[in-house]
Amino acid sequence: MTFLIGGDLAVDRLGYGAMQLTGPGVWGEPADPDEARRVLRRAIELGVTLIDTADSYGPYVADRLIREALHPYPSNLVIATKVGFTRGGPGMWTVVGRPEYLRQQTELNLRNLGVERIDLLQLHRIDSTVPLADQVGELVALQQEGKVRHIGLSEVSVAQLAQAREITPIATVQNSYNLVHRASEDVLEYAEANGIGFIPYFPLATGDLAGPGSPLSEAAEAHGATPSQLALAWLLRRSPVMLPIPGTSKVAHLEENMAAGRISLTDEEFAAVAA
Ligand SMILES: NC(=O)c1ccc[n+]([C@@H]2O[C@H](COP(=O)([O-])OP(=O)(O)OC[C@H]3O[C@@H](n4cnc5c(N)ncnc54)[C@H](OP(=O)(O)O)[C@@H]3O)[C@@H](O)[C@H]2O)c1
């Protein structure tokens, strides 16, 4: 259940994604900030050592809640964050990969999270209007200044990942991936072959795989599990480089999801769920 990010940063493979801790449209404050902080504290109690966030969640709301709930941070906690989106309102995401913006947002992540170095800084999206070497190059400059430990990418193709690796080592890739959306299978295979962590975002298909109406309901019941647990157990079984970061704003859902780490699937069960 452990993976070494960048070869030296140990995390439990079942992490937590902080995007659900903001208001609707990943904008503004959550309806229940106390529950948001409880979710974060409970995640640590349950053994989460990888939390995924981004400056753009809120913006700045998720980072601030993480700091309020968890600072000073446990020594084994890895906080992964991202830069490369600017926000104009609820549900609005605009890619900006200009080096000066990536630098500004990295500085703001450092300040808002209250850390001196970011464990894992992911380029949220590649900006097609800016040379990749300039975008990744700025993250490398920040790394050389001691502000970033490892560099990751998000929502990329195999070709883009390979191109970035010609510039610098890439520790992780974060693409959309779950049982009902497996378009990034080739990226996952490339990541596995090269020891790169694969962080599947939307691991529960934004909730469609969880809860009573899930297409996994029957299979989950047969397994003595809940649908979200089966979806996460399947991901964990799919690859040793898989690092799911299910998101939730509720302690009860967090507890349910984290119990997925205790479920193991046989080869037959794994294939049946995939089918
Ligand atoms: N790199 C990127 O571009 C990118 C894009 C999107 C997301 N992400 C990251 O990926 C993480 C995960 O994605 P996500 O949170 O959007 O989607 P997700 O993990 O697939 O699903 C989250 C949704 O499922 C619900 N849910 C969670 N556990 C549940 C349970 N046990 N029973 C019933 N419903 C449950 C949540 O609602 P409740 O709050 O009610 O539990 C929420 O609506 C994010 O938090 C973020 O860190 C990255």
The ligand as a MOL file (V3000), in Angstrom:
LIG
                    3D

  0  0  0     0  0            999 V3000
M  V30 BEGIN CTAB
M  V30 COUNTS 48 52 0 0 0
M  V30 BEGIN ATOM
M  V30 1 N -5.9110 17.4280 -11.8470 0
M  V30 2 C -7.1310 17.8270 -12.1350 0
M  V30 3 O -7.3790 18.4800 -13.1500 0
M  V30 4 C -8.2450 17.4610 -11.2000 0
M  V30 5 C -9.5930 17.6000 -11.5990 0
M  V30 6 C -10.5800 17.2180 -10.6990 0
M  V30 7 C -10.2530 16.7240 -9.4540 0
M  V30 8 N -8.9410 16.6390 -9.0790 0 CHG=1
M  V30 9 C -8.5450 16.0750 -7.7540 0
M  V30 10 O -9.1170 14.8000 -7.6430 0
M  V30 11 C -9.8230 14.6960 -6.4030 0
M  V30 12 C -10.9680 13.7280 -6.5560 0
M  V30 13 O -11.8990 14.2190 -7.5080 0
M  V30 14 P -13.3560 14.6820 -7.0890 0
M  V30 15 O -13.3920 14.9250 -5.6330 0
M  V30 16 O -13.7650 15.7600 -7.9950 0 CHG=-1
M  V30 17 O -14.2420 13.4390 -7.5440 0
M  V30 18 P -14.4450 11.9490 -6.9210 0
M  V30 19 O -13.4460 11.6720 -5.8650 0
M  V30 20 O -14.5330 11.0280 -8.0800 0
M  V30 21 O -15.9070 12.0670 -6.2960 0
M  V30 22 C -16.2350 13.0370 -5.3380 0
M  V30 23 C -17.7440 13.0860 -5.2540 0
M  V30 24 O -18.2120 11.8560 -4.7570 0
M  V30 25 C -18.9730 12.0620 -3.5540 0
M  V30 26 N -18.5780 10.9870 -2.6460 0
M  V30 27 C -17.3410 10.7320 -2.1620 0
M  V30 28 N -17.3520 9.6460 -1.3690 0
M  V30 29 C -18.6310 9.2190 -1.3370 0
M  V30 30 C -19.2670 8.1310 -0.6900 0
M  V30 31 N -18.5880 7.2840 0.0840 0
M  V30 32 N -20.6120 7.9630 -0.8810 0
M  V30 33 C -21.3080 8.8220 -1.6620 0
M  V30 34 N -20.7550 9.8730 -2.3190 0
M  V30 35 C -19.4090 10.0600 -2.1520 0
M  V30 36 C -18.5740 13.4190 -3.0530 0
M  V30 37 O -19.6750 14.0340 -2.3930 0
M  V30 38 P -19.6430 14.3310 -0.8050 0
M  V30 39 O -18.8120 15.5600 -0.6310 0
M  V30 40 O -21.0800 14.5060 -0.4950 0
M  V30 41 O -19.0290 13.1330 -0.1520 0
M  V30 42 C -18.2570 14.1760 -4.3340 0
M  V30 43 O -19.4100 14.7150 -4.9200 0
M  V30 44 C -10.2540 16.1440 -6.1230 0
M  V30 45 O -10.6230 16.3080 -4.7720 0
M  V30 46 C -9.0270 16.8940 -6.5620 0
M  V30 47 O -8.0500 16.8700 -5.5210 0
M  V30 48 C -7.9530 16.9830 -9.9370 0
M  V30 END ATOM
M  V30 BEGIN BOND
M  V30 1 1 1 2
M  V30 2 2 2 3
M  V30 3 1 2 4
M  V30 4 1 4 5
M  V30 5 2 4 48
M  V30 6 2 5 6
M  V30 7 1 6 7
M  V30 8 2 7 8
M  V30 9 1 8 9
M  V30 10 1 8 48
M  V30 11 1 9 10
M  V30 12 1 9 46
M  V30 13 1 10 11
M  V30 14 1 11 12
M  V30 15 1 11 44
M  V30 16 1 12 13
M  V30 17 1 13 14
M  V30 18 2 14 15
M  V30 19 1 14 16
M  V30 20 1 14 17
M  V30 21 1 17 18
M  V30 22 2 18 19
M  V30 23 1 18 20
M  V30 24 1 18 21
M  V30 25 1 21 22
M  V30 26 1 22 23
M  V30 27 1 23 24
M  V30 28 1 23 42
M  V30 29 1 24 25
M  V30 30 1 25 26
M  V30 31 1 25 36
M  V30 32 1 26 27
M  V30 33 1 26 35
M  V30 34 2 27 28
M  V30 35 1 28 29
M  V30 36 1 29 30
M  V30 37 2 29 35
M  V30 38 1 30 31
M  V30 39 2 30 32
M  V30 40 1 32 33
M  V30 41 2 33 34
M  V30 42 1 34 35
M  V30 43 1 36 37
M  V30 44 1 36 42
M  V30 45 1 37 38
M  V30 46 2 38 39
M  V30 47 1 38 40
M  V30 48 1 38 41
M  V30 49 1 42 43
M  V30 50 1 44 45
M  V30 51 1 44 46
M  V30 52 1 46 47
M  V30 END BOND
M  V30 END CTAB
M  END
